């Protein structure tokens, strides 16, 4: 239940930050939806990436704790997996900024 509230709080604060990107002047109606989509994209990507990295790290550390001799075989794939997860989050960040440039 605590994870739900953490995720809800994160998504709510990321959505409330969207008016900071608002500009004056006449704009088409779909611009607000693009901004909301960009905010949701980065919010969900960061939340999912964080959960994935936490689970991967926990599983790797548990494996190392159970068998310390296998730490060399576990550590490198864990770092590679964490880097790939982080690259997906950064890709969502870039896509969100590209969407905001269309606003």
Secondary structure, 3 states (H helix, E strand, C coil): CHHHHHHHHHHHHHHHCHHHHCCCCCCCCCHHHHHHHHHHHHHHHHHHHHHHHHHHHHHHHHHHHHCHHHHHHHHHHHHHHHHHHHHHHHHHHHHHHHHHHCC
